Amino acid sequence: MKIWRLRWNSVFVKFSVAFILVGLIPLFALSYFSVQTFTGHVERYTNDNLRQMVLYISYNLNSAFNNYNEISMLMYTGRYDGMQDSFADNQTRNVNELEQINTVPIDAFLKMIMYSDRYIASAYFVRAKDGKLFYQTKENKVIISEKLPVEDWMSTMKDAPTDLMIYPTHEDFYIFNSQDKVITIGRNLIDTSGTLLKEPKIVGTLFFDVDAKVADQFLRELNLGEQDELYVLDGNERAYFSNKELASIQTPISSEADKGKLILSEDIPFLKGQLLVKFENEEIYKQLGTTSTAVYIAIGICSLVLIIMGTWFSRRLAAPIRGLIKQMTKVESGNLEIQIEVKSNDEMGRLAHGFNRMVDRLQAFINEAYVAEIKQKQTELNALKSQIRPHYLYNTLEVIRMNAVHSDADEVADMILSLSNQLKYVIDYGEDWVTIQHELDHLKDYFYIIQVRFENRFELRCDISDHINRDWPILKLSLQPIVENAIQHGLRPKGKGTVQISIERIEDKLAVTVYDDGIGMDKEELDRLNALLEDEAAPSKNVGIKNVHERIKSVCGEGYGISISSRRHVGTSVLMLFPVKEGVPYDTAHSGR
């Protein structure tokens, strides 16, 4: 008992028992279920595919019979190859006296019929007056007129003299040295020029042989086996065509369920019959049985290999150690929610317990460091904001003061309103990001005061691309300091000018450019200013532009910020790059306005 207890505490014994119960049994059950599901799916797919093919073939056969019906009707319509309508012609006179059909010699008409379809092998016309036979054949074949079964064909048409006759597949024994299979199509030519009689006046009868290979083009895709059967049946279930010898077929053909066969049928409206196909189940599912056997063999081999390899790894304690390494990899990638469940007091249990403690302590340490870093970043951002706002308020109030000195105050009310809007926008510390529209509105309030102060010598223009959504977010208070620099250092020394704001999208970045046509800068001064932007330790002499640059980089990361271009006596452009944040909603109540 003691020995068994010691063995049970062994990782090897536990792993072996668990592997057999939890590994092999579900494997067998899942494999069996998967094979059954796969088999059922393949059977349904095969049945549906065959059904679609039978439907396709029935449709094409129906179209073919319709086509031959229309060809036989050329005796009446006469509209093939530019022939004229002949309803008013006296067909009796045409056939008996002129030996014509629709003003065309009978031989020429038969040749036209024969070459109207590549499967029509020969065409015949039997004149009712004297039984004279006219015929045309392809490849100059010789017809033995004595063997031509005209009487059999005629007898088939007695009950319905106005309908199309279809004579089932037979050998063209009446053609010398030929054993081709053909289907004979027949139609009576009735004189319709006079008064219609109860008994139609038949002037002659048109017959033409259609090569039975006409069906091959439709049946090729079915890939019928030797045991498969295909029938084209009329309304009485008599066969017109089959892949079997018609002479050996017992009619009527039964369409009832047959054990061991898959029976599919589709209607052929023209024949008032159907296409019936009987597939041998053993043939169509033969490949499926082979596949299932191969799958079962593969499952058996995999199970055997699984047992051997599992036993070998369990003896070397590889499996538990690899499991632990897997969890350690997740921790290494940043997932600190990993906890290994301790279920035993053996070596692996103690190792798992130590791993869990390590993860907990590591998570606590990272949380402390992360919170400290966030607080430091927030402090830096607040410091940058606090540098911008007093500087901005000072300049705005100075503008209003100078205007009050030089004006009798008609515009003071509007300026105070603009200042009020700006103060609300600036003093709101709740948001770092606002919509493009709100930032532009704030800039217009600021520029209104500038225009009043400098007697409209400065103009503000905004060029917003059609691809820009004005609800996209932009860093708050990013435009005004740049525009202020443009006025103070670019336009004021010149005395007048224009500031233009251009906003467009460049790939995944929002590009905001502030242009001015002021005095510009020479290359040395421009290089000094760009170097100042990149030097974090440099003193912030240009408070507005440097702090906007540092705010953008701090919030958005590397690859974003400000770049400056300028030419002396031409002007200056300041490009600001922000990330495009599509679909980010902003509540106007927290936008600073």
C-alpha positions in Angstrom: 0.0 0.0 0.0 2.8 2.3 0.9 4.6 1.5 -2.3 1.5 2.3 -4.4 1.0 5.6 -2.6 4.6 6.6 -3.4 4.1 5.7 -7.0 0.9 7.7 -7.2 2.7 10.7 -6.0 5.1 10.3 -8.8 4.7 12.7 -11.7 5.4 9.9 -14.2 2.5 7.7 -12.9 0.0 10.6 -12.8 1.0 11.8 -16.3 0.7 8.3 -17.7 -2.8 7.7 -16.3 -4.1 11.1 -17.2 -2.6 10.9 -20.7 -4.5 7.6 -21.4 -7.8 8.8 -19.9 -7.8 12.4 -21.1 -5.8 12.0 -24.3 -6.7 8.8 -26.1 -10.4 8.4 -25.2 -11.3 11.9 -26.4 -9.1 11.4 -29.4 -11.0 8.2 -30.4 -14.4 9.8 -29.8 -13.5 13.0 -31.6 -12.0 11.1 -34.5 -15.0 8.9 -34.9 -17.4 11.9 -34.8 -15.2 13.8 -37.3 -15.2 10.9 -39.7 -18.9 10.4 -39.5 -19.5 14.2 -40.0 -17.1 14.2 -42.9 -18.8 11.2 -44.5 -22.2 12.8 -44.1 -21.0 16.1 -45.5 -19.3 14.4 -48.5 -22.5 12.3 -49.2 -24.7 15.4 -49.1 -22.3 17.3 -51.3 -22.1 14.5 -53.8 -25.8 14.1 -53.9 -26.4 17.9 -54.3 -23.7 18.1 -57.0 -25.2 15.1 -59.0 -28.7 16.6 -58.6 -27.4 19.9 -60.0 -25.8 18.2 -62.9 -28.9 16.2 -63.7 -30.9 19.4 -63.6 -28.4 21.0 -65.9 -28.6 18.1 -68.4 -32.4 18.0 -68.4 -32.5 21.7 -69.1 -30.1 21.4 -72.0 -31.9 18.3 -73.4 -35.2 20.2 -73.3 -33.5 23.2 -75.1 -32.1 20.8 -77.7 -35.6 19.3 -78.4 -37.0 22.8 -78.6 -34.3 23.7 -81.1 -35.2 20.7 -83.3 -38.8 21.5 -83.0 -38.1 25.0 -84.3 -36.0 23.6 -87.1 -38.9 21.4 -88.2 -41.2 24.4 -88.1 -39.1 26.1 -90.8 -41.5 24.5 -93.3 -44.2 26.9 -92.0 -42.3 29.9 -90.8 -39.7 30.0 -93.6 -37.6 32.5 -91.6 -34.3 30.8 -91.6 -31.4 32.3 -93.6 -33.4 35.3 -94.8 -36.4 33.3 -96.3 -39.7 35.0 -96.5 -42.9 34.2 -94.6 -45.0 31.7 -96.5 -48.3 31.4 -94.6 -50.1 32.6 -97.7 -48.4 30.1 -100.1 -50.3 27.2 -101.5 -48.1 24.4 -100.0 -49.9 21.7 -102.0 -49.0 23.4 -105.3 -45.5 24.2 -104.1 -44.8 20.5 -103.2 -46.7 18.6 -105.8 -46.1 20.7 -108.9 -43.1 22.9 -108.2 -41.3 20.5 -105.8 -40.6 23.4 -103.5 -41.0 24.3 -99.8 -41.3 28.0 -99.2 -40.2 28.8 -102.7 -37.0 26.8 -102.2 -36.4 23.5 -104.0 -37.1 20.6 -101.7 -33.5 19.3 -102.0 -32.1 22.7 -101.1 -34.5 23.0 -98.2 -33.4 19.6 -96.9 -29.8 20.6 -97.2 -30.5 23.8 -95.3 -32.2 21.7 -92.6 -29.3 19.3 -92.5 -26.7 22.0 -92.1 -28.7 24.1 -89.6 -27.3 21.8 -86.8 -24.1 19.9 -86.7 -25.7 16.8 -85.1 -28.3 16.4 -88.0 -26.9 13.6 -90.0 -29.5 13.3 -92.8 -32.8 14.8 -93.8 -35.8 13.3 -95.8 -39.1 14.5 -97.2 -41.8 12.1 -98.2 -44.4 13.6 -100.5 -47.9 12.5 -99.5 -49.3 12.6 -103.1 -47.2 9.7 -104.5 -44.8 8.8 -101.7 -41.8 10.2 -103.5 -38.7 10.4 -101.3 -36.4 13.4 -101.3 -33.2 13.1 -99.1 -29.9 14.7 -98.3 -27.0 13.2 -96.3 -23.7 14.5 -95.0 -20.4 13.1 -96.3 -22.2 11.7 -99.4 -23.5 8.7 -97.6 -25.7 6.3 -99.6 -29.3 5.7 -98.4 -30.9 2.3 -99.1 -34.4 3.7 -99.7 -36.0 0.2 -99.5 -34.9 -0.1 -95.9 -36.0 3.3 -94.8 -38.7 2.7 -92.1 -41.0 5.4 -93.3 -44.2 3.5 -92.6 -43.1 2.9 -88.9 -42.4 6.6 -88.6 -45.7 7.5 -90.2 -47.6 5.2 -88.0 -46.1 7.0 -84.9 -47.6 10.3 -86.2 -51.1 9.1 -86.9 -52.6 9.9 -83.6 -51.2 13.4 -83.5 -50.5 14.5 -87.1 -49.9 18.2 -86.1 -47.3 17.4 -83.4 -43.6 16.8 -83.6 -42.6 13.1 -83.8 -39.6 11.8 -81.9 -38.5 8.3 -82.8 -36.3 6.7 -80.1 -32.7 5.9 -80.5 -32.0 3.4 -83.2 -29.3 2.3 -85.7 -29.4 4.0 -89.2 -29.3 0.6 -90.9 -30.9 2.2 -94.0 -27.6 4.0 -94.7 -25.0 1.9 -96.5 -22.1 0.7 -94.3 -23.2 2.7 -91.2 -24.0 1.6 -87.7 -24.5 5.0 -86.1 -27.1 5.6 -83.4 -29.6 8.3 -84.3 -32.8 9.8 -83.1 -35.4 10.6 -85.8 -37.4 13.8 -85.7 -40.5 14.1 -87.9 -43.2 16.7 -88.7 -46.0 16.7 -91.2 -46.3 19.6 -93.7 -49.9 20.7 -93.6 -51.4 23.0 -96.3 -52.6 26.1 -94.3 -53.4 28.3 -97.3 -57.1 27.3 -97.7 -59.9 26.6 -95.3 -58.9 24.7 -92.2 -60.5 21.2 -92.2 -61.2 18.9 -89.3 -58.7 16.4 -90.8 -55.5 18.4 -91.7 -54.4 18.3 -95.4 -51.0 16.7 -95.2 -48.8 17.5 -98.2 -45.7 15.6 -97.1 -43.7 14.7 -94.1 -40.2 16.0 -93.1 -37.8 13.6 -91.2 -34.3 14.2 -90.1 -31.9 12.0 -88.2 -30.1 13.5 -85.2 -26.8 11.8 -84.1 -27.3 10.3 -80.7 -23.9 11.8 -79.8 -25.9 15.1 -79.2 -26.4 13.9 -75.7 -22.7 13.1 -75.1 -21.9 16.8 -74.6 -24.3 16.8 -71.7 -23.5 13.4 -70.2 -19.7 13.7 -70.3 -19.7 15.6 -67.0 -21.7 12.9 -65.2 -18.8 10.4 -65.8 -21.3 7.5 -65.6 -19.9 4.1 -64.5 -20.7 0.7 -66.1 -23.4 0.1 -63.5 -25.0 3.5 -63.8 -28.2 4.0 -65.9 -29.5 7.0 -67.7 -32.9 7.3 -69.5 -34.7 10.0 -71.3 -38.4 9.0 -70.9 -41.7 10.2 -72.3 -44.9 10.6 -70.3 -45.5 6.9 -70.4 -42.0 6.1 -69.1 -40.8 4.8 -72.4 -37.2 5.4 -73.3 -36.2 7.8 -76.0 -32.5 7.6 -75.2 -30.3 5.7 -72.8 -26.7 4.8 -72.1 -27.8 1.2 -72.3 -29.1 -0.8 -75.3 -32.7 0.2 -75.8 -33.6 -3.3 -77.1 -32.7 -4.8 -73.7 -34.7 -2.2 -71.6 -38.0 -3.3 -70.3 -40.6 -0.5 -70.4 -42.1 1.3 -68.6 -39.0 2.3 -66.7 -39.5 2.3 -62.9 -38.4 5.4 -61.0 -39.1 3.9 -57.6 -36.4 3.7 -54.9 -33.9 0.9 -55.5 -31.7 -0.4 -52.7 -28.1 0.3 -53.5 -28.8 3.0 -56.0 -29.2 6.8 -55.9 -32.1 7.7 -58.2 -32.4 11.3 -59.5 -34.9 12.6 -62.0 -35.8 15.9 -63.6 -38.7 16.9 -65.8 -38.2 17.5 -69.6 -41.3 19.7 -70.3 -41.0 19.4 -74.1 -41.4 15.6 -74.0 -43.8 15.7 -71.1 -41.4 13.2 -69.6 -38.3 13.2 -67.5 -34.6 12.5 -67.3 -34.0 9.5 -65.0 -30.5 8.6 -63.7 -29.7 5.7 -61.4 -26.3 5.9 -59.8 -24.7 2.9 -58.2 -24.0 3.9 -54.6 -20.9 1.7 -54.4 -19.3 3.5 -57.3 -20.0 7.1 -56.3 -19.0 6.5 -52.7 -16.1 4.2 -53.5 -13.6 7.0 -53.0 -15.3 8.0 -49.7 -14.9 4.5 -48.3 -11.2 4.5 -49.2 -10.8 7.9 -47.6 -12.5 6.8 -44.4 -10.3 3.7 -44.2 -7.2 5.8 -44.6 -8.4 8.2 -41.9 -9.0 5.3 -39.4 -5.6 3.9 -40.2 -4.0 7.3 -39.7 -5.8 7.7 -36.4 -4.5 4.3 -35.2 -1.0 5.2 -36.2 -1.2 8.6 -34.5 -2.6 7.0 -31.4 0.3 4.5 -31.2 2.9 7.2 -31.8 1.2 9.4 -29.3 1.4 6.7 -26.6 5.0 5.9 -27.3 6.2 9.5 -27.4 4.1 10.6 -24.4 5.5 7.8 -22.3 9.0 8.7 -23.3 8.6 12.3 -22.6 6.8 11.7 -19.3 9.7 9.5 -18.1 12.0 12.5 -18.7 9.6 15.0 -17.1 9.7 16.9 -20.4 6.0 17.6 -20.6 5.6 19.4 -17.3 8.7 21.4 -17.8 7.7 22.4 -21.3 4.3 23.5 -19.9 6.1 25.7 -17.4 8.3 27.1 -20.1 5.2 27.9 -22.2 3.7 29.9 -19.3 7.0 31.7 -18.8 7.0 32.7 -22.4 3.6 34.3 -22.0 4.9 36.3 -19.0 7.9 37.3 -21.0 5.6 38.7 -23.8 3.8 40.9 -21.2 0.9 38.7 -20.1 1.1 38.9 -16.3 -2.3 37.3 -15.7 -0.7 33.8 -15.8 -1.3 31.6 -12.8 -0.4 27.9 -12.7 -2.8 25.8 -10.6 -1.0 23.9 -7.8 -2.5 20.5 -7.4 0.2 18.4 -5.7 3.0 18.6 -3.2 5.6 17.1 -5.5 8.5 18.9 -7.2 6.3 20.3 -10.0 3.8 21.6 -7.4 6.5 23.5 -5.5 7.9 24.8 -8.7 4.5 26.1 -9.8 3.9 27.8 -6.5 7.3 29.6 -6.8 6.4 30.6 -10.3 3.1 32.1 -9.2 4.8 34.1 -6.5 7.4 35.4 -8.9 4.6 36.6 -11.4 2.7 38.4 -8.6 5.7 40.3 -7.4 6.8 41.1 -11.0 3.3 42.5 -11.7 3.3 44.6 -8.6 6.7 46.0 -9.4 5.7 46.9 -13.0 2.5 48.5 -11.8 4.4 50.8 -9.5 6.9 51.7 -12.1 4.1 52.3 -14.7 2.1 54.6 -12.4 5.2 56.6 -11.5 6.1 57.0 -15.2 2.5 58.2 -16.0 2.6 60.7 -13.2 5.9 62.0 -14.5 4.6 62.4 -18.0 1.4 64.2 -16.8 3.5 66.5 -14.7 5.6 67.4 -17.7 2.5 68.0 -19.9 1.0 70.2 -17.2 4.2 72.2 -17.0 4.3 72.8 -20.7 0.6 73.9 -20.6 1.3 76.3 -17.8 4.1 77.9 -19.8 1.8 78.5 -22.8 -1.3 79.9 -21.1 0.1 82.8 -19.1 2.1 83.9 -22.1 -1.0 83.7 -24.3 -3.3 85.6 -21.8 -0.7 88.3 -21.4 -0.5 89.0 -25.1 -4.3 88.9 -25.5 -5.0 91.3 -22.7 -2.3 93.6 -24.0 -4.1 93.7 -27.4 -7.4 94.7 -25.7 -5.7 97.3 -23.6 -4.0 99.0 -26.6 -7.4 98.9 -28.5 -9.2 100.6 -25.6 -6.6 103.4 -25.6 -7.0 104.1 -29.3 -10.7 103.4 -29.7 -14.0 104.7 -28.4 -15.1 101.1 -27.7 -17.7 100.2 -30.4 -15.6 97.1 -31.0 -14.7 96.5 -27.4 -17.8 94.4 -26.8 -17.0 92.0 -29.7 -13.4 91.8 -28.5 -14.4 91.0 -25.0 -16.8 88.3 -26.3 -13.9 86.8 -28.3 -11.7 87.0 -25.2 -14.4 85.3 -23.1 -14.6 82.4 -25.6 -10.8 82.1 -25.6 -10.6 82.1 -21.8 -13.2 79.4 -21.6 -11.3 77.4 -24.1 -7.9 77.8 -22.5 -8.8 77.5 -18.9 -10.6 74.1 -19.4 -8.0 71.6 -18.3 -10.2 68.6 -18.9 -9.2 67.7 -22.5 -5.8 67.4 -24.4 -7.6 66.7 -27.7 -10.4 68.7 -29.3 -12.0 68.6 -32.7 -10.4 70.4 -35.7 -13.5 72.6 -35.9 -13.3 73.7 -32.2 -9.6 74.6 -32.6 -10.3 76.6 -35.7 -13.2 78.4 -33.9 -10.8 79.3 -31.1 -8.2 80.6 -33.7 -10.9 82.8 -35.4 -11.7 84.4 -32.0 -8.1 85.2 -31.4 -7.6 86.5 -35.0 -10.6 88.8 -34.7 -8.8 90.7 -31.9 -5.6 90.8 -34.1 -7.6 92.3 -37.0 -9.2 94.9 -34.9 -5.9 95.9 -33.3 -4.0 96.1 -36.6 -6.8 97.7 -38.6 -7.4 94.6 -40.8 -3.8 94.7 -42.2 -3.6 91.0 -41.5 -5.8 88.3 -43.1 -6.5 84.7 -42.0 -7.4 82.1 -44.6 -8.3 78.4 -44.0 -7.9 75.7 -46.7 -9.4 72.4 -45.4 -9.1 69.4 -47.7 -12.4 67.7 -48.7 -11.0 64.4 -47.3 -10.7 65.9 -43.8 -13.5 65.3 -41.3 -13.7 68.4 -39.0 -14.7 66.1 -36.1 -11.3 64.5 -36.2 -9.2 65.2 -33.0 -6.3 67.6 -32.9 -4.1 68.7 -30.0 -5.7 71.5 -28.1 -4.0 75.0 -28.3 -1.7 73.8 -31.1 -2.6 76.4 -33.8 -2.8 79.7 -31.9 0.8 79.8 -30.7 2.0 79.2 -34.3 -0.3 81.8 -35.8 0.8 84.3 -33.1 4.5 83.7 -34.0 3.7 84.2 -37.7 2.1 87.6 -36.9 4.7 88.8 -34.4 7.9 87.7 -36.3 6.7 87.5 -39.9 3.9 90.0 -40.7 4.4 92.9 -38.2 7.9 93.8 -39.4 6.4 93.8 -43.0 3.3 95.8 -41.9 0.7 93.6 -43.6 0.1 90.1 -44.9 -1.8 86.9 -44.8 -1.7 83.8 -42.6 -3.1 80.7 -44.3 -4.0 77.4 -42.5 -3.9 74.3 -44.6 -5.1 70.9 -43.3 -4.8 67.7 -45.3 -4.2 64.0 -44.8 -0.9 62.3 -45.8 -1.3 58.5 -45.5 -2.1 57.9 -41.7 -1.0 61.4 -40.6 -2.9 64.7 -40.3 -0.7 67.5 -41.8 -1.5 71.1 -40.5 0.6 73.8 -42.2 0.6 77.5 -41.1 1.9 79.7 -44.0 2.7 83.4 -43.8 4.0 85.8 -46.5 6.1 87.8 -44.1 9.7 88.7 -44.0 10.9 85.1 -43.6 14.3 83.9 -42.3 17.7 83.3 -43.7 19.2 79.8 -43.6 21.3 80.4 -40.5 18.3 81.6 -38.4 16.2 78.8 -39.7 18.8 76.1 -38.8 19.1 77.6 -35.3 15.3 77.5 -34.8 15.0 73.9 -36.0 18.0 72.9 -33.8 16.3 74.6 -30.9 13.2 72.4 -31.4 15.1 69.2 -31.3 17.3 70.2 -28.3 15.3 69.3 -25.2 17.9 71.0 -22.9 17.9 74.3 -24.8 16.3 77.3 -23.1 12.8 78.0 -24.3 13.3 81.4 -25.8 10.5 80.8 -28.3 8.0 79.6 -25.8 5.0 79.0 -28.1 6.4 77.0 -30.9 8.9 75.0 -28.8 6.3 74.0 -26.3 3.8 73.0 -29.0 6.5 70.8 -30.6 7.3 69.1 -27.3 3.6 68.6 -26.5 3.0 66.9 -29.8 6.0 64.6 -29.4 5.1 63.8 -25.8 1.5 62.9 -26.6 1.8 61.4 -30.1 5.3 59.9 -30.0 8.3 60.0 -32.4 7.5 60.8 -36.0 5.1 63.6 -35.0 5.8 67.3 -34.2 6.8 70.5 -35.9 9.1 71.3 -38.8 9.8 74.8 -40.1 10.7 76.0 -43.6 11.4 79.6 -44.5 13.0 81.9 -47.2 14.0 85.5 -46.6 11.5 88.0 -48.1 9.2 85.1 -49.2 7.7 83.8 -46.0 7.6 81.0 -43.5 5.7 77.7 -43.3 5.3 75.6 -40.1 4.2 72.0 -40.6 2.6 70.1 -37.7 2.0 66.3 -38.0 -0.6 64.6 -35.9 -1.9 61.0 -36.0 -5.3 60.5 -37.8 -7.8 59.2 -35.3 -10.9 58.3 -37.3 -14.1 57.3 -35.5 -13.1 58.9 -32.2 -16.2 60.7 -30.7 -15.8 63.9 -28.7 -18.4 65.4 -26.4 -18.8 69.0 -27.2 -19.5 69.7 -23.5 -15.8 68.7 -22.8 -14.2 70.3 -25.8 -13.3 73.5 -24.1 -16.1 75.6 -25.7 
